[in-house]
Amino acid sequence: IWGEVTELDGQERTATIQPMFVKDKEVIDFDFCIIAAGCNFGVFHKWGESLWFPTIHEKARPEGSWPHLDERFLEGRRRHIFEEYKAIGDLNAKNASVLVVGAGFIGVEWITELQHFFPNLKLTIIDALPQCLGPLPANAATYCSKYMRRHGIKEYYNLKYNPKDTNFYGSIGLPGGADKEYVCIGVKASNYFMPEETLSKFGPGGGGWILMDTTLAVKTREGKAWSTDEQGYARIYAIGDCNYGCVDGPGPMDNWPVPAIPKISYPGEEEAIVAIRNIEKVDKLVFRGIKTTHMGYPIELATMHWPWGAGMFATSLGPDDACFVAGANWVKNSGLMCVWGSPCAVQKEIIEASKVDECAFGFIGRLIWHFVHHTPVHLFGKGPWFP
């Protein structure tokens, strides 16, 4: 169905959908549902609008900065990219100043891409933290910072973005303000179709993330499964960037069932595998009457863990340089920078090419990424040593 889900009813197991080319909404029922709605990145915008995610929600489009473009379609997204490219080219032609707010991996990647392809721009990046790349290891931050300095990018840290303060721009060498600003701070939930009882009160961007238990089933703020059948099995699961990103508990984060997971692609794919496995198991238990595995063990639902791949970060520094961190976790400055320079840029090209090939159902891509998510031994994270 090509349309937008505007309401999800867990008790009735129905979804209200606004079809793309039909005026009236439709209601469909389902046996199982996986929510993989992602998130937005513009924390200062009502709808989280940013360049990094298309504006697709029905209510957000009229209030966005580019309502003339319909980014629900590939052509609308393509035209937006063309418009932004031309706008940056015009800035480059007049040696304009550009301020990037936020020196996480998105901000660092964006400003180094701007520097490489639009070398006349006067570039500045700021962050409230003491280094770029946030909680990643100091040597990775140092590597990226050295790259930016070598390429004439001005950096300011331990500095909050405060455009209303008349002294703010002067403190970063832009007394008249920047000709263009890009805000690359944090994430914002966009789970407008979910009832409030299933959404977090707190979290990045002011909360609104879908709460889930260790099986990734949606739960309420009281900790109860939100959509269950007569036998008590959950039917709706939330995976990827749309969910709360952790299953908290008493005490320090080390003791939580699932510590905070970064909102990057790998954990979302890992969560998808867990949710799909649980749907298959519930299908056997409820609809097919199968209670045991082929080995005679009782069928039990799979639980999520902190995945080892959630600690891998490959940060581009233009098209010809990068750094790769592995083994990071929820502890600040954890991980090890193990690849950097041009070999890391090649590594990122291989990652991109193989992932695209997998999505196209290519043999090489499927082979590589199957074993990424079916590793025989877990060296990092909170999963079992031998899954």
Protein Blocks (a to p, Z undefined) as FASTA:
>chain_A
ZZddfbdcfklopaddddfkbfbdcddddfbdcddebpafblkbmnlpafkbccfbfklm
mmmmblmbcfkbmklmmmmmmmmmmmmmmmmmnopacddehjafklmmmmmmmmmmmmmb
ccddddfbfbehilacfklmmmmmmmmmmnopacdehiacdfkbmklmmmnopanopfbd
cddehjddfbfkbcfklpcfbdehhijiacddfkopacdfkopafbdcfkopafbdcehj
llnoiacdehjfklpmbacddddfklmmmmmmmmmmmmmmmmmmmmnopabdfkopacdd
ddddddfklmgccddehjkbccddehiafbghiajdfbgcjllmmmmmmmmmmmmmmmno
paklmmmmmmmmmcfbdfedjbdfbZZ
